[in-house]
């Protein structure tokens, strides 16, 4: 299974080698899934007016089975499950999030994909207040944590991203595996998000800093890096300083995927930000985009696909957040 960035609206063609598993369209406006689509298609309003947007296309080599379940769309290739859903705009979200995530966990259970390894959450008005005066992101975290309490009985949290969207309520998607148990990674310089103190909300965010998933039958493994920002311990650092926040974010990624941290988690190899592919960079202020582009140009490989978004981030004092995927290579396993 792999993902790549393609032109907006592309859903892929089954050429007998690569088959479309799912498509996430990052567009200017939310849209319902086209009637009759085979693979799940989730459209998220993340592009600003005038931007062309793009599609993240997930592909696989195996036969694909697709379906619907309790308002969710899903597809799988026998080893990897993709699941997507949407929660309509509402005055408060925690109950709807708990229900939607609960249905996603039930789907995983019923289809026999017990291991969630990557989640994405695109939350409209993420830093706004809900009808009760609670920040929308904290409201979301309550519902997600309640679902995790019920269904993730081993307490394992996968890699995840939670960022702002430009309308449309909450869109979310996740990946799960059938036979390969993922390894969830933490950053030794950060408090695990699910152990944050109460000052960050009634319920802590439910995610790991990264997740490693070995490839089935000797295929290359993948390292999924969560949305990462300028946080040390559990607090934001370098408030208001874009360059230092970007530098701290890259240092956090480097620390998570570096050889020492991987070895501490029993994962082979060692990487750096330059090994990231299909990178997404979320930038709070439109005026900072070009500066962040220049900084990222120096940090990432020319071979990386990099997408930039002008959206809000889960904390009002964070200016940038970065995520990506690393594909395992023999060179780095040595």
N, C-alpha and C positions, 0 to 999 in steps of 0.2 A: 504494500500500500504506500502511496506517496501523495503529496499535494504539490500543486504548482499554481502560479498566478497566470491567468489568461484574460482575454478581452471580456468585458462585462457581458453577461448573458450566455456565455459559453457553457454547455453542459457536457461536452465530450461526445465521442463516437466510439462505439464498441468495434475495435479493429481486430478482435480476436486475441490481442495481447494485452492491451490496456482497456479496461472497462470502467465507465463512470460509476463511482460509488455515491457521490453526492456533490453538490455545488452550493457554495455560499457566495451570494452576489452582494457586493458592497456598492450600493447605489445612493443616489440623492434622496430617494423616497422609499418607504416600505412598500412591499407588494405581496399579494397573495401568490401562492405557488401556482404555476400554470396548470390548467386542467390536463389530465392525461400524462403528466410527467412520470417517468419511470423512477429515476433516482431522485431522492429528496432535493428540493431546491429551497433554500432559505435566503430571502432578500432582507438585508439590514441597511437602514438609512445611516450611512457613515460618511458618504462623500458630500462635499459642499457643492453649492450651485456652481455650475461651470466645470466641475471635475467629471471626467468620463467614468470614474469608478472602475472596478475590476471584479473578477470572479476568482475565488480560490476553488480549484477543481481537485477533488479527491478521486484517485483512480486506483484500481486494483487489477490483479492478473486473474483472479478467480471468478467463477460465475456469481452473479449478483442476484440476491433475493430482496425484494422491497415490499413495503406494506405500510399500513396505518394502524395506530393503536392509541385509543383514548386521546385523540387530538394531536398526537405526535406522528411524524413521518420518520421512517427508518429504512435502512438498507444494510445488508451484510454480505460478506464474501465467504462465510463459513468460519472465518477466524477473527475478523474485525467488524464491529457494529458501529454504524453512524446513526445518531438519533438527533432530531431537531424539533423544536417547538417554539411557540410564541405565546406570550401573556399580554392581553390587551391592556391599554392604558387604564389606570385605576387610581382612586384616591389613596389606597394603601395596597401593598403587594404581598406581605408575608404569607398569608393564607394561600393565595393563588400560586406562589412560588413553591410552598410546601407540597401542594397537590401536584403541580406539574413535575417537580423533581421526583416525587413519590411514584408517579406514573412511569417516569423514565427508568427508575430503579426496578419497578415491577416488570417493565418490558425486558430489561436486561436479564432478570431472573427467569422469565418465562421462555425466552429464546436461548438461554444457556450461555450468556456472555457475562460472567460474574465480575470481571475486572475493569472498572472504569479507569482510564489512564489519561484522558485530557478532556477539559471542559472549557467552553467559552460562554460568556454572558455579556450581552450588549444592552445596556440599561439606559433608557431615556430619562433625562433629568436626574442623573445619578447623584448629583450634589444638592438637588433641591430638597425641600421638606415635603413630607406626605401630609395627609389630612390631620394627623396627630402631632405634627411638628417634628417628626423623626426624619432624619436624612434618608432619602430613598435607598441609597446603598446599604445603610444599616438595616432598613426595613427588609430589603432583599436578603441580607445575610441571616436574619432571623428565620425566614422561611426555608432557606437552603439548609441551615444547621438543623432545623427540626426534621427535615427529610433525611438528612445524613444520620441523625440519631436513630431513626427508625430502620433504615435499610442498610447502611454501611456498618454492620455490626462489629467489624474488626477495627473500626475507627480509622481506616486508611483513607487519606485524602489525596486525590490526584492533582496533577498540575492543572492550573486554571488561569483564566483571564477574566476580569470584570472591569469593563470600561464603559464610558458613556456612548450613547447613540443619539441621533438627531430626530427622535420621535419614534412612534410605533410601540410604546410600552417596553416589554422585555423580549428579546429574541435570544435563544440559547441553543447550543448543540454540544454533543459529547461523543467521545469515542470509547469503546470498550473492547476487550479481547476475550476470546473463548478459552484458550489453553495456556497462554503465557501470563504468568503473574508479574505485574509491573513492580518496579522498585521506585519508591517515592523518595525524593532527595530534599534535604533541607540545607540552608546556608549557615555555616557555623558563626557567621557574623550577624545573624538575624534571629529573632525569636520566631519559632514556627507560627504562621498566621493563626492557626487554630488554637494557639495558646496566648493570644494577645490579651492584655488586661482590659477590664471593663471600660476604660477611658475611650476605647475605639468602638464601643457599641455594646448593646445588650447580648449579642451573640458574636463570637469571633468568626472571621472569614474561614471558609472550609476549603483549603487547598494546600498543596505542597509547592515548594519553589521550583521543582522540576520533576519529571518522571522519565525513567528509562524503561523501554520496552524492548526486550531481546527479540530478534527476528525468529519466526517459526522455521524449523527445518534448516537451520544454518544461514538463513537470510540475514542481511545486515540489520542491526538493531537501530532504534531511533531514540533520541534524547529530546524530550519535549520541555522547553524552557517556558515557565509561566510568565505572565506579565510581570515585569520586574521594574522597580523604581528606586528612588533615592531614599532608602530606608536602612537604618542601622539599629540593631536591637529591634525595637518595635516603633521607633519614632522617625518621622521625616527629618532629613538633614539637608542643609544648604537651601533653606527656604528662600525663594526669590532669586536664586543664582542658577540660571539655566546651564551654563557650562559645567559647573560643579555637580549639578544634579545628573547631567548626562554622564559625566565621568564616574560618579558613584554608582549609577545604574550599570554601566559596563563592568565596573569592578565587581559588583554583586554577581553578574552573570559569569564572569571569569572565575569567581570563587566557587560557584555552584558546579560548574562543568569541568573544573580543573582536576588534574590527576589525583591530588591528595584527597579532595572531597569525594570523588567517585570511589576511590579505594576504601574510604571509610564506610561507604555504603555497599561495598562488595561488587562494584560495577567496574568492568575493565576500561582501560583507556584514559585519555586526558585530552581536554579540548580548550578552546578559547572562543571569545566572541567572533573571531574571524571564521570559525567553522559553522556558524549559523547559516541556515538557508530558510527560504520563505519567511522572511523577517517582517514583522509588523511593528511600526513605531507610532505611538499615539502621542500627540502634542497638543497641550491645552490651548495655547494662544496661536492664532494664525500668523502673527508677526514673528513667531519663533521658528516657523517651519524651515526657512532657508538655512538658518544657523544650524538647526538640528541635522538637516541633510548634509551639510558640510562635515559636521562632527562624525556622523555615521559613515560617511564616505571613507574616512580614515580608519574606522574601526572594523568594518565588515569587508568581506571578500568581494572582488568584482563579480564573482560567480553567483553571489547571493541575489535572489529576488527580494526587493525591499519595497514595502508599501508604507506610505505616510498618511496619517489621519489627523484631522483637526477636530478633536472631540475632548470632552471632559474626562477626568481620571477619577479613580475611586476616592482620593483624598483631595480636598480643595487646595492644599498647599503643594501638591505634586505637579510638576510642569511637563513631565515626560514619562512614558512607560514603554518598555520594549519586550517583545517575545520572539521566539523563533524555534526552529527544529534543526537538530544535528543528526545527520545520517552517519552511522558507524562505518568506519573504514579500518582495514587491516593495519594501515600505517599508525593509527592512533591506538590500536589495541595492544601493540607491542610494548 
